Amino acid sequence: MTNKKIKNVFRQGAISSEFIGDSIAKHQTKTSIGAHNIFLGQVRADIIDNKTVSAIEYTAYEDMANAKFHDIRETAFEKFELTCMHIYHSLGTVKAGEICLFVFVSSPRRKVVFEALEFIVEAVKADVPVFGKEIFEDESHQWKVNK
Amino acid sequence: MLITIKYFGQIAEVTQKEEESLEFSGVLISELLEHIYSKYNALKNEGFQIAQNQELVSLETKLSGKEIALLPPFAGG
């Protein structure tokens, strides 16, 4: 069930648990699915030089990022037997403890969703031009780099 | 040719702008980069990749006139 149209993956601010719960509920009508797998990226309150990260402010090269998300999606559907998949990423400020990335894959069988989810999350981290400004409690900042 | 250049994250902090358009007569990405360095010397201390028309390119790639973007390290997720 691939969709050729490029979707907008971005959501302003944190991804709420209500939004995630609703997404799960919407799949109850898709009864060919036997397994879901979900990745939630959460903003960590890292302590760097005695200063604590209180939030990350996300920006992106949005057109390229959405195109990359689309490529990842197409590749995932080619590689894995998925019924559906959804990716949402935050833009703007997300506080420590809040969710900034939500990846949701579904398949008739469980083994596929474990492999697919890891593939997708690693690709998102490596290939998508999203930038994160780590804001400390004293309002100074540094730029996050994915490892 | 008229080239639009976008700056992101810590790169935009150095350039103090997120986008600019400039008339440029060079042929390669490397030549454009030299021109950008001449405007913003502090960029030499920054690590970044370059995209042309939303695809990552090398320094030897020819300028097409499409949008250029200077992309600092990715931090999604």
Backbone of each chain as ProteinMPNN parsed JSONL, in Angstrom:
{"seq_chain_A": "MTNKKIKNVFRQGAISSEFIGDSIAKHQTKTSIGAHNIFLGQVRADIIDNKTVSAIEYTAYEDMANAKFHDIRETAFEKFELTCMHIYHSLGTVKAGEICLFVFVSSPRRKVVFEALEFIVEAVKADVPVFGKEIFEDESHQWKVNK", "coords_chain_A": {"N_chain_A": [[0.841, -1.197, 0.0], [1.75, 1.346, -0.996], [2.252, 4.858, -1.332], [2.401, 7.208, -3.729], [2.442, 9.902, -3.583], [4.164, 12.594, -2.08], [4.317, 12.839, 1.344], [3.692, 15.087, 4.1], [5.731, 14.813, 6.729], [6.163, 16.188, 9.002], [5.301, 17.559, 12.213], [4.125, 20.217, 14.186], [5.751, 20.959, 17.147], [5.711, 18.769, 20.116], [4.941, 15.223, 19.813], [1.945, 13.962, 20.732], [0.745, 11.685, 23.308], [-1.901, 11.086, 22.941], [-2.251, 11.413, 20.173], [-0.65, 9.316, 19.274], [-1.956, 7.145, 20.421], [-4.443, 7.349, 19.1], [-3.599, 6.793, 16.509], [-2.947, 4.107, 16.711], [-5.466, 3.053, 17.317], [-6.842, 3.521, 14.937], [-6.023, 1.485, 13.313], [-7.434, -0.756, 13.925], [-9.408, -1.561, 12.228], [-8.075, -2.712, 10.168], [-7.75, -5.735, 9.525], [-6.033, -7.622, 8.482], [-3.636, -7.283, 9.552], [-1.227, -8.571, 11.788], [0.736, -7.836, 13.487], [2.125, -5.041, 15.064], [4.7, -2.583, 15.257], [6.373, -0.137, 17.134], [8.31, 2.808, 17.245], [9.418, 5.253, 19.455], [10.904, 8.273, 19.649], [12.43, 10.058, 22.194], [13.036, 13.144, 23.798], [16.023, 13.626, 25.44], [17.237, 14.523, 28.644], [20.07, 15.402, 28.585], [23.17, 15.82, 30.366], [25.579, 18.18, 30.034], [28.713, 19.43, 30.536], [27.919, 20.195, 33.135], [25.486, 21.374, 32.622], [22.022, 21.121, 31.961], [20.082, 19.687, 29.385], [17.116, 21.129, 28.383], [15.272, 21.222, 26.373], [14.766, 20.454, 22.868], [15.112, 22.24, 19.908], [13.758, 21.809, 16.879], [14.652, 22.078, 13.457], [14.371, 21.909, 9.862], [15.431, 21.032, 6.541], [12.948, 21.226, 4.816], [11.654, 20.399, 2.359], [13.541, 18.689, 1.141], [13.829, 16.887, 3.242], [11.259, 15.736, 3.483], [11.182, 14.485, 1.007], [13.239, 12.638, 1.376], [12.193, 11.113, 3.509], [10.117, 10.008, 2.088], [11.535, 8.418, 0.225], [12.701, 6.582, 1.995], [10.448, 5.345, 2.953], [9.434, 4.168, 0.568], [11.534, 2.4, 0.007], [11.421, 0.783, 2.281], [8.935, -0.469, 1.939], [9.538, -1.969, -0.314], [11.518, -3.693, 0.634], [10.43, -5.045, 2.823], [7.623, -6.996, 3.989], [5.201, -5.152, 4.429], [2.135, -3.982, 5.785], [1.27, -1.427, 6.398], [2.817, 1.788, 7.034], [3.883, 4.482, 9.097], [5.308, 7.659, 9.609], [6.229, 10.232, 11.788], [7.603, 13.363, 12.543], [8.816, 15.816, 14.791], [8.792, 19.405, 14.524], [10.15, 22.551, 15.623], [9.905, 23.417, 19.129], [10.594, 20.856, 21.442], [10.156, 19.546, 24.542], [12.324, 18.133, 27.1], [11.703, 14.746, 27.729], [9.471, 14.646, 26.192], [7.923, 13.417, 23.115], [9.54, 13.176, 19.986], [9.823, 11.791, 17.642], [7.965, 9.464, 15.832], [7.507, 6.335, 14.743], [5.766, 3.895, 13.003], [5.04, 0.703, 12.207], [3.362, -1.908, 10.431], [2.365, -5.302, 9.911], [1.396, -8.494, 8.516], [2.814, -10.419, 9.981], [5.066, -10.981, 12.805], [7.979, -11.017, 12.672], [8.873, -9.473, 10.589], [8.231, -6.815, 11.289], [10.01, -6.119, 13.314], [12.512, -6.03, 12.039], [11.991, -4.174, 10.005], [11.369, -1.823, 11.374], [13.767, -1.121, 12.665], [15.418, -0.708, 10.449], [14.133, 1.522, 9.281], [14.236, 3.533, 11.289], [17.015, 3.851, 11.633], [17.685, 4.756, 9.083], [16.299, 7.171, 8.994], [17.685, 8.624, 10.935], [20.206, 8.794, 9.732], [19.917, 9.874, 7.117], [18.146, 12.02, 6.79], [17.658, 15.485, 6.492], [17.429, 16.96, 9.225], [17.681, 19.195, 11.9], [18.927, 19.848, 15.183], [18.638, 21.919, 17.904], [19.999, 21.977, 20.951], [18.672, 23.096, 23.848], [19.73, 24.55, 26.791], [19.069, 24.71, 30.383], [19.822, 27.252, 31.223], [19.352, 28.754, 29.027], [21.38, 28.9, 27.147], [22.89, 27.235, 24.276], [23.6, 24.247, 22.286], [24.5, 22.426, 19.291], [22.906, 19.509, 18.289], [24.229, 16.313, 17.333], [23.774, 13.457, 15.439], [24.777, 10.183, 16.415]], "CA_chain_A": [[0.0, 0.0, 0.0], [2.593, 2.536, -1.065], [1.566, 6.072, -1.762], [3.422, 7.918, -4.508], [2.442, 11.32, -3.234], [5.055, 12.873, -0.944], [3.546, 13.304, 2.503], [4.399, 15.926, 5.067], [5.984, 14.016, 7.93], [6.418, 17.052, 10.154], [4.256, 18.067, 13.1], [4.651, 21.305, 15.013], [5.824, 20.633, 18.577], [5.819, 17.366, 20.533], [3.916, 14.287, 19.357], [1.253, 13.634, 21.984], [0.359, 10.285, 23.491], [-3.248, 10.949, 22.348], [-2.064, 11.222, 18.734], [-0.104, 7.968, 19.094], [-3.056, 6.229, 20.749], [-5.424, 7.398, 18.009], [-3.028, 6.098, 15.355], [-3.089, 2.658, 16.96], [-6.897, 2.721, 17.231], [-7.275, 3.551, 13.528], [-5.628, 0.245, 12.634], [-8.255, -1.9, 14.35], [-10.232, -2.008, 11.087], [-7.206, -3.409, 9.199], [-7.642, -7.003, 10.25], [-4.983, -8.511, 7.951], [-2.445, -7.021, 10.368], [-1.065, -9.407, 12.977], [1.805, -7.312, 14.346], [2.568, -3.652, 14.948], [5.884, -2.226, 16.038], [6.398, 1.324, 17.267], [9.473, 3.465, 17.829], [9.173, 6.615, 19.918], [12.105, 9.0, 20.048], [12.1, 10.98, 23.285], [14.116, 14.107, 24.067], [16.759, 13.245, 26.644], [17.795, 15.663, 29.391], [21.523, 15.171, 28.726], [23.925, 16.803, 31.154], [26.829, 18.464, 29.333], [29.432, 20.481, 31.288], [27.076, 20.586, 34.281], [24.245, 22.03, 32.196], [21.043, 20.111, 31.575], [19.254, 19.993, 28.221], [15.703, 21.229, 28.777], [14.437, 21.043, 25.18], [15.423, 20.54, 21.559], [14.353, 22.996, 18.913], [14.041, 21.161, 15.602], [14.391, 22.69, 12.158], [14.666, 20.936, 8.8], [15.327, 21.407, 5.12], [11.706, 20.456, 4.796], [11.361, 19.745, 1.075], [14.455, 17.551, 0.984], [13.536, 15.921, 4.303], [10.055, 14.979, 3.123], [11.559, 13.6, -0.105], [14.022, 11.528, 1.948], [11.235, 10.251, 4.221], [9.387, 9.28, 1.043], [12.445, 7.375, -0.285], [12.836, 5.568, 3.049], [9.165, 4.656, 2.938], [9.371, 3.317, -0.627], [12.511, 1.315, 0.181], [10.926, -0.128, 3.323], [7.872, -1.298, 1.352], [10.172, -2.926, -1.232], [12.337, -4.67, 1.37], [9.7, -5.781, 3.866], [6.205, -7.214, 3.699], [4.476, -4.299, 5.361], [0.767, -3.59, 5.456], [1.348, 0.037, 6.355], [3.813, 2.421, 7.893], [3.676, 5.916, 9.332], [6.421, 8.35, 10.274], [5.969, 11.63, 12.154], [8.735, 13.992, 13.218], [8.504, 17.162, 15.285], [9.536, 20.639, 14.266], [9.952, 23.486, 16.735], [10.423, 23.05, 20.454], [10.116, 19.647, 22.13], [10.804, 19.545, 25.856], [12.864, 16.861, 27.592], [10.64, 13.839, 28.154], [8.402, 14.581, 25.178], [8.215, 12.59, 21.945], [9.873, 13.956, 18.784], [9.78, 10.913, 16.46], [7.008, 8.354, 15.977], [7.516, 5.453, 13.575], [4.743, 2.883, 13.267], [4.964, -0.243, 11.087], [2.403, -3.0, 10.637], [2.544, -6.406, 8.972], [0.678, -9.692, 8.981], [3.615, -11.255, 10.894], [5.896, -10.184, 13.714], [9.424, -10.898, 12.422], [9.065, -8.383, 9.638], [8.131, -5.47, 11.87], [11.224, -5.796, 14.074], [13.564, -5.648, 11.086], [11.601, -2.973, 9.264], [11.419, -0.642, 12.239], [15.167, -0.742, 12.862], [15.875, -0.154, 9.177], [13.544, 2.853, 9.06], [14.751, 4.506, 12.275], [18.425, 4.133, 11.321], [17.709, 5.57, 7.862], [15.844, 8.523, 9.356], [18.774, 9.304, 11.653], [21.376, 9.001, 8.876], [19.707, 10.444, 5.782], [17.146, 13.088, 6.694], [18.223, 16.746, 6.989], [16.75, 17.576, 10.37], [18.7, 19.779, 12.768], [18.407, 19.971, 16.546], [19.34, 22.855, 18.786], [19.767, 21.567, 22.346], [18.564, 24.286, 24.689], [19.992, 24.262, 28.204], [18.184, 25.423, 31.33], [20.213, 28.671, 31.32], [19.019, 29.303, 27.705], [22.455, 28.734, 26.171], [22.549, 26.084, 23.436], [24.584, 23.624, 21.402], [23.803, 21.725, 18.209], [22.914, 18.046, 18.425], [24.748, 15.548, 16.2], [23.451, 12.032, 15.569], [25.961, 9.308, 16.427]], "C_chain_A": [[0.878, 1.249, 0.0], [1.799, 3.693, -1.631], [2.597, 6.946, -2.453], [3.505, 9.401, -4.142], [3.342, 11.54, -2.018], [4.242, 13.489, 0.187], [4.366, 14.289, 3.32], [4.494, 15.171, 6.381], [5.981, 14.884, 9.191], [5.161, 17.495, 10.88], [4.885, 19.172, 13.946], [4.616, 20.893, 16.484], [5.867, 19.134, 18.833], [4.686, 16.531, 19.939], [3.24, 13.724, 20.61], [0.919, 12.15, 22.073], [-1.05, 10.043, 22.948], [-3.138, 10.665, 20.846], [-1.581, 9.792, 18.446], [-1.201, 6.931, 19.356], [-4.106, 6.175, 19.646], [-4.917, 6.645, 16.783], [-3.178, 4.589, 15.506], [-4.561, 2.258, 16.757], [-7.378, 2.645, 15.789], [-6.953, 2.254, 12.788], [-6.488, -0.956, 13.022], [-9.157, -2.41, 13.24], [-9.408, -2.796, 10.078], [-6.859, -4.781, 9.762], [-6.702, -8.014, 9.59], [-3.695, -8.348, 8.76], [-2.426, -7.967, 11.571], [-0.046, -8.851, 13.94], [2.081, -5.847, 14.025], [3.896, -3.527, 15.686], [6.022, -0.714, 15.994], [7.723, 1.767, 17.856], [9.074, 4.876, 18.219], [10.507, 7.223, 20.331], [11.719, 10.049, 21.071], [13.295, 11.891, 23.555], [14.714, 13.826, 25.446], [17.313, 14.49, 27.321], [19.275, 15.4, 29.657], [22.151, 16.242, 29.618], [25.296, 16.958, 30.503], [27.496, 19.647, 30.036], [28.556, 21.072, 32.407], [25.809, 21.345, 33.902], [23.297, 20.973, 31.638], [20.234, 20.579, 30.374], [17.789, 20.029, 28.658], [14.767, 21.026, 27.597], [15.324, 20.966, 23.945], [14.502, 21.299, 20.624], [14.738, 22.438, 17.543], [13.732, 22.068, 14.422], [14.747, 21.644, 11.104], [14.718, 21.643, 7.458], [14.105, 20.623, 4.645], [11.429, 19.725, 3.482], [12.239, 18.512, 0.877], [14.141, 16.473, 2.014], [12.301, 15.085, 3.953], [10.331, 14.038, 1.95], [12.35, 12.4, 0.41], [13.118, 10.564, 2.728], [10.47, 9.391, 3.215], [10.246, 8.128, 0.488], [12.567, 6.227, 0.723], [11.582, 4.698, 3.069], [9.073, 3.678, 1.756], [10.317, 2.12, -0.48], [12.015, 0.301, 1.198], [9.824, -1.034, 2.767], [8.428, -2.332, 0.371], [10.854, -4.057, -0.474], [11.52, -5.585, 2.281], [8.232, -5.914, 3.501], [5.367, -6.437, 4.721], [3.068, -4.021, 4.873], [0.676, -2.068, 5.402], [2.45, 0.547, 7.265], [3.547, 3.915, 7.97], [4.905, 6.472, 10.032], [5.97, 9.778, 10.566], [7.195, 12.155, 12.894], [8.349, 15.408, 13.622], [9.361, 18.226, 14.618], [9.257, 21.578, 15.433], [10.39, 22.872, 18.048], [9.754, 21.796, 21.017], [10.886, 19.547, 23.438], [11.349, 18.162, 26.2], [11.71, 16.014, 28.114], [9.503, 13.738, 27.152], [8.887, 13.825, 23.945], [8.424, 13.467, 20.706], [9.835, 13.114, 17.514], [8.866, 9.729, 16.757], [7.027, 7.57, 14.667], [6.66, 4.239, 13.91], [4.662, 1.973, 12.044], [4.041, -1.406, 11.443], [2.551, -4.024, 9.526], [1.658, -7.562, 9.42], [1.46, -10.439, 10.069], [4.7, -10.474, 11.62], [7.334, -9.984, 13.264], [9.742, -9.695, 11.54], [9.115, -7.026, 10.331], [9.354, -5.103, 12.713], [12.326, -5.297, 13.137], [13.24, -4.325, 10.412], [11.767, -1.728, 10.123], [12.864, -0.178, 12.43], [15.725, -0.102, 11.593], [15.403, 1.291, 9.014], [14.148, 3.882, 10.015], [16.205, 4.857, 11.975], [18.534, 5.012, 10.077], [17.287, 7.004, 8.152], [17.0, 9.289, 10.007], [19.921, 9.66, 10.709], [21.104, 9.916, 7.683], [18.833, 11.69, 5.718], [17.691, 14.398, 7.285], [17.335, 17.457, 8.005], [17.853, 18.037, 11.329], [18.111, 20.055, 14.14], [19.269, 20.883, 17.398], [18.997, 22.462, 20.218], [19.813, 22.804, 23.237], [18.8, 23.868, 26.148], [19.091, 25.103, 29.099], [18.547, 26.903, 31.475], [20.04, 29.395, 29.978], [20.196, 29.384, 26.734], [22.114, 27.49, 25.333], [23.781, 25.464, 22.782], [23.806, 22.827, 20.356], [23.996, 20.225, 18.355], [23.484, 17.41, 17.152], [24.397, 14.085, 16.423], [24.706, 11.187, 15.499], [25.621, 7.966, 15.819]], "O_chain_A": [[0.764, 2.1, 0.882], [0.797, 3.507, -2.322], [3.565, 7.379, -1.827], [4.522, 10.056, -4.372], [3.295, 10.778, -1.052], [3.575, 14.509, 0.018], [5.594, 14.312, 3.233], [3.494, 14.921, 7.053], [5.819, 14.381, 10.303], [4.121, 17.765, 10.279], [6.037, 19.066, 14.366], [3.563, 20.521, 17.001], [6.034, 18.333, 17.913], [3.62, 17.049, 19.608], [3.887, 13.089, 21.443], [0.823, 11.454, 21.062], [-1.371, 8.927, 22.539], [-3.832, 9.799, 20.313], [-2.04, 9.147, 17.504], [-1.351, 5.966, 18.606], [-4.601, 5.103, 19.297], [-5.676, 5.955, 16.103], [-3.497, 3.886, 14.547], [-4.857, 1.255, 16.108], [-8.218, 1.812, 15.452], [-7.55, 1.965, 11.751], [-6.29, -2.054, 12.502], [-9.623, -3.548, 13.288], [-9.97, -3.478, 9.221], [-5.817, -4.967, 10.39], [-6.577, -9.14, 10.071], [-2.781, -9.168, 8.666], [-3.425, -8.149, 12.268], [0.053, -9.312, 15.077], [2.248, -5.469, 12.865], [4.174, -4.276, 16.622], [5.816, -0.088, 14.955], [8.208, 1.194, 18.831], [8.473, 5.607, 17.432], [11.158, 6.739, 21.256], [10.798, 10.836, 20.853], [14.44, 11.438, 23.538], [14.017, 13.793, 26.46], [17.799, 15.404, 26.654], [19.686, 15.201, 30.8], [21.73, 17.398, 29.626], [26.073, 16.006, 30.427], [26.919, 20.731, 30.124], [28.478, 22.288, 32.582], [25.134, 21.899, 34.77], [23.715, 20.052, 30.936], [19.758, 21.713, 30.336], [17.286, 19.066, 29.237], [13.596, 20.694, 27.785], [16.488, 21.365, 23.976], [13.299, 21.048, 20.553], [15.879, 22.57, 17.101], [12.699, 22.736, 14.383], [15.351, 20.618, 11.417], [14.129, 22.708, 7.269], [14.22, 19.507, 4.14], [11.018, 18.564, 3.491], [11.761, 17.442, 0.5], [14.18, 15.283, 1.702], [12.308, 13.864, 4.112], [9.79, 12.934, 1.894], [12.158, 11.278, -0.059], [13.262, 9.347, 2.62], [10.209, 8.211, 3.452], [9.757, 7.013, 0.302], [12.54, 5.054, 0.35], [11.657, 3.475, 3.188], [8.687, 2.521, 1.921], [9.959, 0.985, -0.796], [12.171, -0.905, 1.004], [9.778, -2.224, 3.081], [7.879, -3.425, 0.231], [10.786, -5.22, -0.872], [11.869, -6.748, 2.486], [7.667, -5.071, 2.803], [4.898, -6.981, 5.72], [2.842, -3.844, 3.676], [0.085, -1.498, 4.485], [2.944, -0.163, 8.142], [3.049, 4.524, 7.024], [5.468, 5.842, 10.928], [5.402, 10.449, 9.704], [7.751, 11.479, 13.759], [7.647, 16.107, 12.891], [10.494, 17.976, 14.207], [8.261, 21.428, 16.141], [11.162, 21.913, 18.068], [8.528, 21.688, 21.063], [12.115, 19.471, 23.443], [10.895, 17.152, 25.662], [10.849, 16.502, 28.846], [8.663, 12.844, 27.251], [10.085, 13.618, 23.751], [7.63, 14.359, 20.408], [9.818, 13.667, 16.414], [8.982, 9.08, 17.797], [6.617, 8.072, 13.621], [6.811, 3.633, 14.97], [4.261, 2.414, 10.967], [3.955, -1.827, 12.597], [2.82, -3.689, 8.372], [1.22, -7.605, 10.57], [0.863, -11.024, 10.973], [5.19, -9.454, 11.135], [7.879, -8.896, 13.447], [10.742, -9.003, 11.729], [9.948, -6.184, 9.995], [9.704, -3.928, 12.824], [12.981, -4.288, 13.401], [14.106, -3.462, 10.265], [12.249, -0.699, 9.65], [13.15, 1.018, 12.365], [16.415, 0.915, 11.652], [16.184, 2.171, 8.652], [14.526, 4.976, 9.596], [16.591, 6.024, 12.052], [19.375, 5.909, 10.02], [17.864, 7.946, 7.608], [17.26, 10.446, 9.675], [20.545, 10.711, 10.864], [21.992, 10.667, 7.28], [18.789, 12.353, 4.682], [18.134, 14.425, 8.434], [16.609, 18.401, 7.693], [18.841, 17.332, 11.533], [16.95, 20.446, 14.261], [20.463, 20.649, 17.587], [17.852, 22.595, 20.65], [20.843, 23.466, 23.363], [18.152, 22.956, 26.661], [18.447, 26.055, 28.659], [17.691, 27.721, 31.811], [20.522, 30.515, 29.809], [20.039, 29.881, 25.618], [21.161, 26.776, 25.643], [24.852, 26.07, 22.731], [22.61, 22.583, 20.511], [25.116, 19.741, 18.522], [23.257, 17.897, 16.045], [24.69, 13.532, 17.483], [25.584, 11.412, 14.666], [26.482, 7.09, 15.737]]}, "seq_chain_B": "MLITIKYFGQIAEVTQKEEESLEFSGVLISELLEHIYSKYNALKNEGFQIAQNQELVSLETKLSGKEIALLPPFAGG", "coords_chain_B": {"N_chain_B": [[24.953, 32.687, -13.493], [21.902, 32.828, -11.573], [21.89, 31.931, -8.275], [20.309, 30.283, -5.63], [20.91, 29.993, -2.225], [20.634, 28.037, 0.632], [20.792, 28.095, 4.181], [21.323, 26.251, 7.162], [20.669, 25.446, 10.636], [23.575, 25.458, 12.669], [25.076, 26.548, 10.665], [23.528, 28.605, 9.606], [23.639, 30.221, 11.794], [26.199, 31.241, 11.622], [26.186, 32.573, 9.122], [24.201, 34.335, 9.559], [21.834, 34.449, 8.251], [19.139, 32.763, 6.592], [18.824, 32.246, 3.97], [19.927, 33.162, 0.692], [20.248, 34.818, -2.482], [22.453, 34.776, -5.198], [24.395, 36.123, -7.895], [26.37, 34.137, -9.885], [29.291, 33.086, -11.571], [30.841, 30.834, -11.772], [31.638, 27.277, -12.301], [31.706, 24.867, -10.864], [30.652, 23.181, -7.824], [32.666, 23.382, -5.913], [33.862, 25.828, -6.548], [31.825, 27.613, -5.985], [31.686, 27.174, -3.278], [34.153, 28.19, -2.414], [33.664, 30.859, -2.911], [31.595, 31.31, -1.09], [32.969, 30.85, 1.301], [34.648, 33.048, 1.178], [32.937, 35.054, 1.777], [31.961, 34.349, 4.269], [34.036, 33.686, 6.446], [34.226, 32.248, 8.828], [32.857, 29.931, 8.385], [34.617, 28.009, 7.616], [35.331, 26.64, 9.826], [33.292, 24.956, 10.319], [31.524, 21.853, 10.009], [29.922, 20.468, 7.211], [27.537, 19.222, 4.784], [26.81, 19.423, 1.259], [23.946, 20.142, -0.6], [22.405, 19.929, -3.801], [19.634, 20.874, -5.563], [18.189, 19.339, -3.739], [19.627, 16.982, -3.422], [22.461, 15.295, -2.105], [25.71, 16.402, -2.949], [29.042, 16.236, -4.449], [32.161, 18.069, -4.226], [33.105, 18.262, -6.789], [30.965, 18.322, -8.419], [28.947, 19.738, -11.026], [27.545, 22.987, -11.132], [24.084, 23.477, -11.379], [22.322, 25.459, -11.359], [20.153, 25.065, -9.862], [18.612, 24.974, -6.576], [20.84, 25.407, -3.848], [22.009, 23.949, -0.818], [23.437, 24.285, 2.394], [24.232, 21.917, 4.659], [24.388, 21.18, 7.969], [25.558, 18.672, 10.42], [23.243, 15.942, 10.677], [20.408, 15.597, 12.841], [18.109, 14.255, 13.418], [15.304, 12.568, 14.996]], "CA_chain_B": [[23.588, 32.256, -13.192], [21.409, 33.224, -10.249], [21.838, 30.728, -7.428], [19.752, 30.443, -4.284], [21.63, 29.17, -1.248], [19.959, 27.969, 1.933], [21.661, 27.772, 5.317], [20.543, 25.636, 8.245], [21.277, 25.149, 11.936], [24.736, 26.254, 13.072], [25.56, 27.277, 9.486], [22.741, 29.846, 9.56], [24.127, 31.099, 12.885], [27.408, 31.916, 11.13], [25.859, 33.485, 8.006], [23.2, 35.299, 10.057], [20.669, 34.461, 7.362], [18.74, 31.399, 6.237], [18.758, 32.098, 2.514], [20.284, 34.32, -0.126], [20.427, 34.553, -3.905], [23.561, 35.562, -5.742], [24.791, 35.908, -9.279], [27.658, 33.447, -9.813], [29.687, 32.68, -12.928], [31.664, 29.628, -11.724], [31.102, 26.051, -12.903], [31.643, 23.741, -9.936], [30.271, 23.395, -6.425], [33.863, 23.812, -5.166], [34.081, 27.26, -6.798], [30.805, 28.335, -5.226], [32.048, 27.069, -1.869], [35.22, 29.181, -2.178], [33.01, 32.169, -2.877], [30.859, 31.397, 0.185], [33.992, 31.015, 2.345], [35.189, 34.418, 1.135], [31.949, 35.922, 2.443], [31.773, 33.912, 5.666], [35.283, 32.986, 6.745], [34.045, 31.356, 9.981], [32.283, 28.65, 7.941], [35.716, 27.034, 7.462], [35.412, 25.855, 11.07], [32.06, 24.169, 10.468], [31.361, 20.683, 9.152], [28.609, 20.42, 6.552], [27.405, 18.616, 3.458], [26.158, 20.341, 0.33], [22.908, 19.563, -1.463], [21.959, 20.708, -4.954], [18.324, 20.349, -5.959], [17.773, 18.403, -2.693], [20.433, 15.759, -3.385], [23.832, 15.565, -1.674], [26.647, 16.435, -4.084], [30.453, 16.383, -4.094], [32.746, 19.355, -4.636], [33.382, 18.245, -8.231], [29.696, 18.384, -9.161], [28.701, 20.992, -11.736], [26.379, 23.78, -10.72], [22.991, 23.367, -12.351], [21.43, 26.609, -11.223], [19.102, 24.711, -8.892], [18.849, 25.404, -5.192], [21.961, 24.848, -3.071], [21.792, 24.043, 0.634], [24.55, 23.867, 3.258], [23.551, 21.13, 5.684], [25.221, 20.719, 9.086], [25.25, 17.278, 10.773], [21.831, 15.645, 10.892], [20.112, 15.323, 14.247], [16.702, 13.839, 13.515], [14.927, 11.462, 15.878]], "C_chain_B": [[23.204, 32.703, -11.777], [21.228, 31.957, -9.401], [21.27, 31.085, -6.057], [20.466, 29.474, -3.344], [20.879, 29.224, 0.075], [20.948, 27.524, 2.996], [20.8, 27.25, 6.467], [21.373, 25.531, 9.529], [22.441, 26.059, 12.249], [25.336, 27.02, 11.898], [24.837, 28.626, 9.388], [23.139, 30.796, 10.693], [25.36, 31.88, 12.429], [27.04, 32.955, 10.062], [24.868, 34.574, 8.431], [22.026, 35.449, 9.099], [20.362, 33.02, 6.967], [18.744, 31.174, 4.725], [19.295, 33.346, 1.853], [20.395, 33.878, -1.579], [21.587, 35.399, -4.387], [23.862, 35.157, -7.17], [26.186, 35.3, -9.235], [28.02, 32.883, -11.181], [30.528, 31.413, -12.945], [30.913, 28.401, -12.228], [30.829, 24.958, -11.859], [31.164, 24.164, -8.541], [31.468, 23.94, -5.64], [34.116, 25.312, -5.344], [33.072, 28.097, -6.018], [31.171, 28.331, -3.735], [33.162, 28.068, -1.52], [34.634, 30.584, -2.055], [32.279, 32.368, -1.541], [31.844, 31.602, 1.344], [34.533, 32.445, 2.364], [34.23, 35.406, 1.792], [31.85, 35.633, 3.935], [32.963, 33.039, 6.064], [35.103, 31.939, 7.85], [33.423, 30.013, 9.582], [33.356, 27.577, 7.775], [35.863, 26.162, 8.702], [34.22, 24.916, 11.245], [32.094, 22.955, 9.537], [29.98, 20.719, 8.512], [28.689, 19.65, 5.244], [26.673, 19.624, 2.572], [25.135, 19.568, -0.501], [22.647, 20.513, -2.624], [20.655, 20.072, -5.422], [17.908, 19.192, -5.05], [18.486, 17.056, -2.723], [21.845, 16.133, -2.958], [24.764, 15.476, -2.876], [28.074, 16.551, -3.56], [30.952, 17.73, -4.613], [32.971, 19.426, -6.142], [32.112, 18.328, -9.073], [29.544, 19.75, -9.826], [27.469, 21.684, -11.179], [25.312, 23.697, -11.807], [22.089, 24.603, -12.34], [20.287, 26.345, -10.26], [19.547, 25.09, -7.47], [20.007, 24.644, -4.523], [21.608, 24.968, -1.591], [23.047, 23.559, 1.357], [23.949, 23.214, 4.499], [24.53, 20.676, 6.771], [24.832, 19.287, 9.467], [23.769, 17.071, 11.136], [21.587, 15.234, 12.346], [18.657, 14.893, 14.446], [16.514, 12.706, 14.508], [15.228, 11.692, 17.329]], "O_chain_B": [[24.056, 32.922, -10.916], [20.5, 31.039, -9.779], [21.691, 32.049, -5.417], [20.604, 28.288, -3.641], [20.534, 30.296, 0.573], [21.822, 26.692, 2.75], [19.698, 27.741, 6.711], [22.603, 25.529, 9.499], [22.336, 27.279, 12.12], [26.024, 28.022, 12.096], [25.458, 29.654, 9.122], [22.999, 32.013, 10.574], [25.542, 33.038, 12.804], [27.53, 34.084, 10.099], [24.717, 35.593, 7.757], [21.311, 36.452, 9.13], [21.241, 32.16, 7.01], [18.675, 30.035, 4.263], [19.145, 34.452, 2.372], [20.611, 32.7, -1.865], [21.704, 36.576, -4.045], [23.624, 34.026, -7.591], [27.09, 35.868, -8.623], [27.188, 32.287, -11.865], [30.902, 30.947, -14.021], [29.724, 28.465, -12.54], [29.848, 24.221, -11.96], [31.26, 25.327, -8.147], [31.319, 24.838, -4.811], [34.535, 25.989, -4.405], [33.407, 29.144, -5.464], [30.997, 29.326, -3.03], [33.123, 28.71, -0.47], [35.05, 31.381, -1.214], [32.335, 33.442, -0.941], [31.603, 32.406, 2.244], [34.837, 32.989, 3.426], [34.641, 36.451, 2.297], [31.681, 36.538, 4.752], [32.893, 31.811, 6.02], [35.735, 30.882, 7.824], [33.461, 29.061, 10.361], [33.055, 26.383, 7.79], [36.445, 25.079, 8.643], [34.157, 24.165, 12.219], [32.623, 23.022, 8.427], [28.984, 20.97, 9.19], [29.764, 19.456, 4.679], [26.014, 20.543, 3.056], [25.42, 18.493, -1.029], [22.664, 21.733, -2.464], [20.593, 18.864, -5.649], [17.35, 18.196, -5.512], [18.013, 16.091, -2.122], [22.376, 17.158, -3.385], [24.626, 14.587, -3.717], [28.302, 16.908, -2.404], [30.251, 18.431, -5.343], [33.022, 20.515, -6.713], [32.18, 18.397, -10.3], [29.948, 20.776, -9.279], [26.485, 21.044, -10.807], [25.603, 23.831, -12.996], [21.218, 24.767, -13.194], [19.547, 27.254, -9.883], [20.693, 25.466, -7.225], [20.123, 23.422, -4.626], [20.996, 25.946, -1.161], [23.644, 22.55, 0.979], [23.255, 23.859, 5.285], [25.413, 19.861, 6.5], [23.884, 18.739, 8.905], [23.144, 17.899, 11.798], [22.435, 14.613, 12.987], [18.058, 15.133, 15.494], [17.455, 11.976, 14.82], [14.953, 10.827, 18.161]]}, "name": "protein", "num_of_chains": 2, "seq": "MTNKKIKNVFRQGAISSEFIGDSIAKHQTKTSIGAHNIFLGQVRADIIDNKTVSAIEYTAYEDMANAKFHDIRETAFEKFELTCMHIYHSLGTVKAGEICLFVFVSSPRRKVVFEALEFIVEAVKADVPVFGKEIFEDESHQWKVNKMLITIKYFGQIAEVTQKEEESLEFSGVLISELLEHIYSKYNALKNEGFQIAQNQELVSLETKLSGKEIALLPPFAGG"}
